[in-house]
Amino acid sequence: SRATRPKVHYWQPRIGWVQGDWAFWVGGLFIDVQENHAGSVALPVLGGVPFAVELENEQRESAVFGVNASLADTIDLSFEFSNWARKSTLLNLTWRFGE
């Protein structure tokens, strides 16, 4: 079988508000993926059966909402989610080297 290298375009603009150690944002998520697979599957009696599949997004865009808390000078905790057309959840703990 043969697969083409997926083509992906990704864009995530955000706008937010910072208040002390907290940040809140809303934004959009746009992902455009295209992928192709072709080949053949060996089946008993029938032999090789050719196939070709084109994959792409059903829904390319979605809204996202997020919050970030600075827990210390070098530690941040972020949470971002979307429950619209494209469901996603991101939880991130960042620790930066330094004082």
SULWOBEL-V540787 format. One record per run of one state. SS is the DSSP state (helix for helix, strand for strand, loop for the rest). FROM is the first residue (numbers start at 1). LEN is the number of residues. If there is no record, write none. Layout:
ss=SS from=FROM len=LEN
ss=SS from=FROM len=LEN
This chain:
ss=loop from=1 len=1
ss=strand from=2 len=2
ss=loop from=4 len=3
ss=strand from=7 len=5
ss=loop from=12 len=2
ss=strand from=14 len=6
ss=loop from=20 len=2
ss=strand from=22 len=22
ss=loop from=44 len=3
ss=strand from=47 len=10
ss=loop from=57 len=4
ss=strand from=61 len=12
ss=loop from=73 len=2
ss=strand from=75 len=9
ss=loop from=84 len=3
ss=strand from=87 len=9
ss=loop from=96 len=4
